[in-house]
Amino acid sequence: MTNYNLFASTYQGLEEVLKAEVDQILDTESSSIRRRGVAISDRSLFDVYKLNFYSRTALRIFLELDRFELRNAKDLYKHGKEIEWERWFSVNQTIKIEATANNSEYFDNEIFASQLLKDAICDRFREIHGERPSVSIDHPDILIHLQISSDNCTISLNSTGDSLHKRGYKTKQTPAPISEVLAAGIIQLSGWKGEVPLLDPMCGSGTFLAEAFMLSDDIAAGKYRQWFAFKSWLPYNKEDFAAIKHKSVLGSRKSFIEGSDIHPLSVMAAEENLSHLYKGRNPNVSVQDFFSLIKPFPKGVIFMNPPYDVRLEKKDIKEFYAQIGDHLKKNFEGWDAWIFSSNIDALKSVGLKPNRRIPLYNGPLEGRLMHFQLYKGSKRPRIKNIGDAT
Ligand SMILES: C[S@@+](CC[C@H](N)C(=O)[O-])C[C@H]1O[C@@H](n2cnc3c(N)ncnc32)[C@H](O)[C@@H]1O
């Protein structure tokens, strides 16, 4: 059986969580942390399926076909032509090359690099089959990933396709949703596994609730997703993937998970999204203003992602975050609150002493995850210019 080097990509800040997850899924400790991802060596196609199906914090899983040092532009063509592409796809399938080129002496943009690789692939097919595969930009069967970073070049297959944050349960969107991958990463960073009640009082489309429910009930992240790019590969083994899916069982834990939002339309969206998870057991959501909410249990955890709306006046958004801090302090003593926002400035106005502050990215947007333990005395005096909380 052939083994491959894999790369699981994620958002900056979630690398350690992803490594722990990869090691657990593959029952190994041999993965290594890289920038925005985890490298895993010597793994099978079965492992590619498993990572795609189970990982909550990976965005995509790449299977490396060649890695080499570029000495000139032609090296890319030469190496690209030597890869046994015909093992992976047929001439009738469409391809797309996704390329990045940074700090390269030979490629000042990715367009030339991807054209060269496409020519290499097509020339190889022409020599073997007398025909070449077509390129499709919108609906390719096969996604080829080309990464050039100074003189280092990696050619891989994207085994995932669209990012794994597309879990398949979210049929209704609301404005400014948090990524499913980020929400799952935040919950894992907090260490919550379902032991204490969980609330998201600004739940929007219900991402934290859905991810928390799936995590605590052991529902695989890929359970509701239909498409993975590896299904188009020639060596794809349907039975192997079916066996992985079959093994994933619905858990039996019954964690208390509830959400609310001030906007009825958000609550309707969250209800619909959550209804796809496990009918009858999915988290409850209701219309409620956070500022009229009081703790339903002596202990619990809040995950929230308040609006970071740049359309609001700066003064108002800071005041809004200050009110969140006041409300938590007065009404949620004994609880933990994890607040993620891309408005780092506004977060400083919460006015509580953070236990942890973790830089994280929601896609390209930099944000902070703040952990507050709400006990008597956790209030920080409101002083002008609370500029240290970065
Ligand atoms: C950034 S969005 C949250 C997105 C959510 N995490 C998701 O993944 O869809 C902020 C949410 O806070 C809600 N919100 C704003 N003010 C609120 C309030 N006073 N009480 C409850 N919810 C509020 C908004 O309706 C919006 O859905």
The ligand as a MOL file (V3000), in Angstrom:
LIG
                    3D

  0  0  0     0  0            999 V3000
M  V30 BEGIN CTAB
M  V30 COUNTS 27 29 0 0 0
M  V30 BEGIN ATOM
M  V30 1 C -21.6680 38.3530 14.8190 0
M  V30 2 S -23.3170 37.8130 14.9770 0 CHG=1
M  V30 3 C -23.1520 36.2080 15.6790 0
M  V30 4 C -22.9440 35.2040 14.6190 0
M  V30 5 C -23.0710 33.7980 15.1100 0
M  V30 6 N -21.9660 33.4210 15.9660 0
M  V30 7 C -23.1670 32.8710 13.9070 0
M  V30 8 O -22.2770 32.0430 13.7400 0
M  V30 9 O -24.0690 32.9960 13.1030 0 CHG=-1
M  V30 10 C -23.9150 38.7130 16.3580 0
M  V30 11 C -25.3250 38.3630 16.7680 0
M  V30 12 O -25.6490 39.0890 17.9450 0
M  V30 13 C -27.0420 39.3540 17.9100 0
M  V30 14 N -27.3300 40.4170 18.8910 0
M  V30 15 C -27.0260 41.7360 18.8360 0
M  V30 16 N -27.4550 42.3650 19.9320 0
M  V30 17 C -28.0310 41.4340 20.7260 0
M  V30 18 C -28.6620 41.4690 22.0000 0
M  V30 19 N -28.7790 42.5980 22.6910 0
M  V30 20 N -29.1280 40.3180 22.5080 0
M  V30 21 C -29.0330 39.1540 21.8230 0
M  V30 22 N -28.4720 39.0720 20.6060 0
M  V30 23 C -27.9680 40.1860 20.0580 0
M  V30 24 C -27.2910 39.7210 16.4770 0
M  V30 25 O -28.6590 39.5730 16.1470 0
M  V30 26 C -26.3810 38.7480 15.7360 0
M  V30 27 O -27.1040 37.5870 15.3580 0
M  V30 END ATOM
M  V30 BEGIN BOND
M  V30 1 1 1 2
M  V30 2 1 2 3
M  V30 3 1 2 10
M  V30 4 1 3 4
M  V30 5 1 4 5
M  V30 6 1 5 6
M  V30 7 1 5 7
M  V30 8 2 7 8
M  V30 9 1 7 9
M  V30 10 1 10 11
M  V30 11 1 11 12
M  V30 12 1 11 26
M  V30 13 1 12 13
M  V30 14 1 13 14
M  V30 15 1 13 24
M  V30 16 1 14 15
M  V30 17 1 14 23
M  V30 18 2 15 16
M  V30 19 1 16 17
M  V30 20 1 17 18
M  V30 21 2 17 23
M  V30 22 1 18 19
M  V30 23 2 18 20
M  V30 24 1 20 21
M  V30 25 2 21 22
M  V30 26 1 22 23
M  V30 27 1 24 25
M  V30 28 1 24 26
M  V30 29 1 26 27
M  V30 END BOND
M  V30 END CTAB
M  END
